[in-house]
Amino acid sequence: MPDSQRNAREPMSKVDTAWLRMESPTNLMMITSVLIFSGRLELKKLRHLIESRFLAFRRFRQKAVDGPSGVLWQTDADFDIDWHVKPAALPGKGDKIALEKYVSELASTPLDHARPLWQFHLIENYDGGSVAISRIHHCYADGLALVQVMLSLTDAPKQSPLGHAAPKAGKRKELAKVWLAKDQGSVFERLLQPARAGFAKAIDFGGKAIDKGGDLMRDPALASAIAREGSEIIRELAIALSLADDPPTAFKGPLGANKRCAWADPLPLEDVKAIGKVLRCTVNDVLLACAAGALRGYLRSLGEDVDGMTIRATVPVNLRPLEHAKKLGNHFGLVFLELPIGEANPLRRLERVAASMRELKRSRQAALTFGLLAAVGMAPAAVQRMALELFSRKATMVATNVPGPQMPLYLAGCEVREMMFWVPQNGTIGMGLSILSYNGRVHFGIIADSKRVPDPEPLVQRFGKEVEKLTLITLMEDWEGDIGAADAEDTLRRYA
């Protein structure tokens, strides 16, 4: 490494700083992912791949250090690839239960802040293949950017489903761009597109207000523009602040330092698409409604009375332009999605989730929270804690739904059979819900504080049952009209 790069420093953005400072003993700010391979992956090959592709992003050679005017990125002069890419082994039978326990232990263990904040752990022998578990601190990038980073480690299949030769490794960027243009929009754009221009203005003006506060007094045009946009942002802020705290359930309460991870067997994506087509709603609506049903069933199994209850999930919404998808850093806001766990009828529950999603399309909550995160990144620690506590009281969980590539991918020659990930929770939120579609299948997983959900396995198993329930309804009835139509009352009662 040239001497000029050994101690290179650059400032960390305000929003990235906010995510760095959000970390607490009860909620580590790591994005954890699991890749399960059909074949055996050798540690030597994984290390070579990380060195050649992952470290092509210069940021991953840097660590976060405190500077006189804020947090800085500094190149790690003692970078050690062997520390960042490590072998691992499962005890006992080495089965899925052992793997979930090991992932839970990693998700509960902080990264070393004296080094770049990421690690890969490779289990070479698992179920006839291998498993790679990654932990990357949220201050490096948001979920969409890290999906792109992980895609950069993979190759397309040697032969396409149509029998044509698939693109070579050098075409990975084009593959990723095609995936983003087609699949990424299917979830994020539904929330973002109707107000993209307003979001862009709010972010631009918010950045100018933060970085050039003194210039506002000397720039009447900018001040006027911010005032116009600011009225909308203030309205959204008032709505957010006026939200009642989420109701008490087993999911809310004091947190510990240990996480529990579990994921369900993947489900066919075509089944979910068929439900959405028959019931005239989106795939995202179906998946989140099924998640709400799983949460309802779990709480009822504990003896809790949830009838009539609604809880909220904070949902990340991408705010980066498509052309900036491969840039690191955090460029997203958060919206509050209502999950009607108090609704016994699965169709009514789906109808209410779809209505909540439609309302969020017209909202500027995402732009608001992006600006607030930038402000939190500059605020004193006491103010940061107060802001986190305020927002975490209003939600029970973090929910993410990411559409991945609908083709098999290969890493160092090994096919990726399954994948799962979890974003961190913040403040006093103790649970994260993740939905990921990949290669024609839907993967559902939970990460939860052990004090709130000691064993998440029964919860994740309920997700598939909720999908089966809606599938049965769509097969039994010839639906016409909206999903809440009066002529569907008999079926609504039968499948409540």
N, C-alpha and C positions, 0 to 999 in steps of 0.2 A: 504494500500500500504506500503510495507517495506520501512524503512528509506533509505536503499541503492538505492531505485528506485525513490524516491521523487524528487531528483534533478539530476537524471542521465543525462549526456550530451554525445553527440557524434557528430562528424563533419558532415555537410551536403556536399554531393558530389558537384563537380564543376558545373555539368550540372544542377542539381536541384537548386543550388544557382542562376544560370543564369535565370531560370524560376521565381524564387522568385523576383529577381531584375528587371525583365521585366515589372512588374506591374506599371501601370500609371493610373491617374484618368480617362483617356479616354478608356483604355483597361485593365480591371481587369483579372488577370490570374487565372480564375476559370473554371473548367469543370462543366457545368450545365446539369443535366439530369432530365427527367420527366418520371415517371412510372404511368400508368393509370391502375387501377384494376377493374375487373368485380364486385367484392364484397366489402363490407365495411371492412376497416382495422382500428382497434382501435389504438389510440396513445400508450396505455400501451403495446400492443403487439409489436409495432414497436420499442419502446424503449428497450424492453427486447431482441429483435432480434439484435439490434445494439450493445447492451452490450455483448451479447454472441458470436456474429460472427464478426461484423465489428471491434470491439475493440480487437478481437483476433490478429489483426495486431497491434503490439505494437506502431508502428509509429503514429497511429491516436490518441494516448494519449499525443503526443509530440507537442510542438510549436517551431517555429523558433525564435532564439535569436542571437544577435550579440555577437561574441567572439573576443578575441584579434587577432586570426589568421584566422578569417572567420566566416561564419554563422554556428551555432550549432543547433542540435535537443535537446530540453530539455523537460523532462517529466513535464506535467502541474500538480503541486501539488494540485491545486484547481479545478481540472477537475469537470465539472458539466454537467451531461448527459441531464438535463432539458434545458440547454441553447443550446445544440447541436441538440436536437430532439424536435421540437416545433410544436404546433398546429397552423393551419391557416384556414382562411375562405374566400370565395369569395363574393364580394358584388353583389347586384342586383340579376339577374337571375342565377348567378353562372354557366354560360354556357361556351363554348369553348373560346369565345372572352374574357370573364372575366379571364379565366385561362391563356390565352396567355398574357394578360396584367399583371397578377400577376407574371408570370414567368419572364417577361421582367423587372419588378421592382426588383426582386431578382437578376437577371443577371447584374443589374446596381448598386447594393449595395455591397460595399466591405465587406469582412469578417473582424472580429476583430483580429488584429495581436497580441493581448495580450493573445489569446487563440489558441488552435489547430485550424487550418484553414479549417474547414468543418462544414456543417450544413445540417440537413434534416428538411423539412417542410411538414407536413401532413395535407391535406384537407380530412377530414373524409367523407364528403358528396358531391359527384360529379357524376352526370349522373348515379345514381343507384349504384355507387361504391365509390372509393376513389382515391386520387392522392398523390404520394410522390415525392417531388422535392428535389434533392440533389445538394449541391454546395461544391466542393472539390478543393482546390488550386492545381494548376499544379505542384508545387514543391514537392508534395507527390508522384506523379506517373504519368505516361503517360496513354493515353487512353486504350491501351491493358491491362495494369495491372489493371486499374480501372474497366474495363469490368469484369475481373476475380474476383475482390473484390465484385462487385455487384452480380455476379453469385453465390458467396459464401453465399449470403443472401437468395438465393432462393432454392426451392426444385423442383424435377422433378414431373410430374403428377403421381397421384396414380395408374393410369392404362395406359399402353402404347397403341399406336394406334393399335397394333397387338393383343391386349387383354392380354398380359403378364403383370405380376406385375412389375411396374417400380422400379428402384433402390431406396433404402431408403435414408434418408438424409445423412447418413454416407458415401454414395457413390458419394457425390457431386463433390469431387476432380476428380474421375474417369470420371464423366460426362463432367466436364470442359475440361479434357485432350482430350476426344474424340472429343468434339466440336472444340478445337484448332487444333487438328491434321487434321480434315476434313475441317472445314469451314474457319478457320483463314487463311489457306494457299491459299484459293481461291482468295483473294485480295492481301494481303501483299506479298506473296511468288512470285507473278508474277513480282514484282519489285525487290525483294531481292535475290531470289534463284540463278539466273545466275551469280551473283557476290558475293555470300555469303562469299567465302574464302577470296576474296579481301577486303570485308568490315571488316571481322574479323581481318585481319592483320592490316588494317588501324587503326581500333579502338584500337587494342592492342598496336601498335607502338605509336599512338597518345597519349594514356594514359601514356606510359612510358616517352614520350618526355615531357609531362606536369609535371608528378610527380617526374621524375628523370632526370631533365634537366642536372644537373651537371655530371651525370654518363656517358652522351654521349661521352664526351671527353676521358673517360677512357675505353670505350667499342667500339672498332672499328667495331666489327661485328654488333652490334645494330645500329650504325650510318650508316653502309653500307645498312642494311636492310631498315632503314627508308628512305634513299636516293632513293632506288629502288621504294618503295611504294610512296614516296613523289613526284616523277615525275608525277605519275598519279593524285595524289591529287592536285598538282599545276596546272595541265592541267584543271581539273574540276573547280578549283578556278578561273582560267583565264576566262573560259567560263561563270561562274556565274557572275563575275564582268563585263564582256563585254555585258551582256544582257541589252538591252535598257529598260528604265523605262516604266512601263505599260502606255498605252494611257489614257488621261483624259476621264472619264465618270462620270455619276451621282454617281457611286460607289466609286469614289476617291475624296478626298478633306478633309478639316478640320473636325475633329471629335468633338463630344460633350461627355457628361458623361452619356447619357441614351441609353440603348439598346432596340431593338424591336425584339421579338421572334414570330415565326409563324410556323406552320407545316401543311402539307396537309393530307387529309384522306389517310390511307394506301392503297397500290395497291398490287394485287396478284403477288408474286414473279415468279410464273410459266409463267405469260405473258411476263415478262422480259427475262426469260430463253428461251422462244420460239423465241423471236426476235433475241437473240444472236445466237441461233442454225441456224436459217434460213439465217441470214446475216453473219455467220461465224466470229463472234467476241465474246468477253467475256461479261459477265453480267456487269462487271465494266465499260467496254467501253460504253455499252448501257446507263447505268445510268448517267454517266458523260456527254455523248453527249446530253441526254435529259435535264440535268441541264444547259448545255450551250445554248440549245434552249430556255429554260425558261428565262435565263438572257437576251438573244437577244430580245425576245418578250417584256419583261418588259421595256428595254431601248428604244425600238422603240415606245412603248406606251407613253413614255415621250417626243417623238419627236426627239430623238437622231439618228443621222446617224451613224450606226455601220457597214455598209457594208464594207467588207474587213478587219475588225478589229479582232485582236487576243488579249485576255487578259490572264494572268497567275493566277493559283491558287497554293499555296504551299500545298503539300500533305504530311502528316506524313507517314513515312515508318518505320515499326518495325525493330529494329536491335538486339533484344534480342533472345538468343537461346530459343527453345520451352521449355526446361526444366526449364528456369528461368521465365516463363510466370507469375507466381504468386508472384514474388518478386516485391516490390514497387520500386520507383525511375523512372527516365526517361532514356529510352534506345531506342531512335529513332532519325532518321534524317529527313530532309525535302528535297523534290524535287520540281522543278518548272514544273507544268503541263500546257500546252497550251490549252486554251479553244477557239475554233474558232467561236466566237459569230458573226463574220462578214459573215459567210457562211449561205446563205439562205436555201440551200437544206439540209434537215435532214439527208439524206444518205451520202452526201459528208461530213457533219459535223461529223457523226459517223466515217467515214473512217479516217478523220484527227485526231480525238481523239485517235482512235486505233493506228495510226502511232506514235503519240506522246508517248503513253504508251509503245510501242515497243522500242522506242529510250531510254526511261528512264530505261528499263531493262539493257541496256548496260552501264549505267551511274554510277558514284560513288558519285553523288551529296549527297546522304543520309549520307554516311560516312564522307564526307567533312563537312556538316552542323553539324553533331554530334560533330566533333572535334572543330568546330568553337564555338559551344555552350559551350563546356568545357572551351575554352579560354576566351569567354565572361564572364563566371562565375568568372574568376580571375581578369578581367580587371577593371580599374577605371570606375566610373559611366559615365564619359564623353565619354570614348571609347565604352562602352556598348550602349549608345544612338546613337553614330555614326554608329555602326555596325547594329543596328536595323533599323535605317533610311535607310541605304544602301540597305538592303534586302527587306524592306517593300515597297520601291519605285518600285521594280521590280515585284510586285504581287498585285492583286486587292482583293484577298480573300484567306481564308483557306478552303480547302475542305477535308472532311473525309468520308470514306465509310467503314463501319464495318459490316461484316456478323455475326449476332448473332445466338443463338441456334434456330434450326428449330423444336422446340417443345414447347408447352406451359409450362411456369414456374409459380411457386406459391411462394408467399412471405407471411409468417405467415398465410398460408392457403388460401390466396386470389390469384386468377389467375391474372397474368400480361397480360392485354389485349393489351396495346400499350406501346411503349417506344420511347423516343427521347432524344438526347443529343447534346451538342455543346461544342467544344473545344474553348479556348480563341484565340483571334486575338492578334497580337503583333505590336509594332511600330505604324505606321500610317495606317495599314490595318483596314478597317471598316466593314468587312462582313465575316461571316462564313457560310459554306454550309455543311449540314450533311445528310448522307444517311445511314440508318440502316435497315438491314433485320432481321426479327424475326418471327418465327412461320408461315412461308409461305407468309409473306407480307413485302412490302418495305415501309419504313417510310422516308419522306423527309422533312427537316426543314431548316429554315434560322434564323440566328441571325445577326442583322445589327445595326450599329450606326443610331440613329434616325435622324441625320442630313443628312445621305446618303440615307436611305430608311425609310421614315416616317411611311409607312404602308407596311410590307412585305407580307401581305395576298394575294394580286393579283399576286405576284411573285411566291409563292409556288403553287398556283392553276394552273399555267402554266406548272408545271412539269408533272402533270398527263395528260395534253393535249398533251405534246410531246411524252409521252409513247403511248398514243392512236394513234397518227399520225404514229409512226413506226409500231405499231400493224396492222393498216389498210393497210399499204404498204405491209407487209409480207403476209397478207391474200389475197390481190388482185393480187399479182404477184407470179409466180412460179420461184423463184430465182435459177439461176445456175451461178457458177463462183464467182469472187470477187464482193464485194459490189459496186465497182466503174466501173463495166463492161460497155462497150460501148452499148450493147444491152439493157441496162436498162435506156437509156436516156429519153424515153417517160415517164416512171414512175417518173423519177427524176424531169422532168418538171411539171408533174401534181401535185406532192406533195411538191413542193418547198415552 
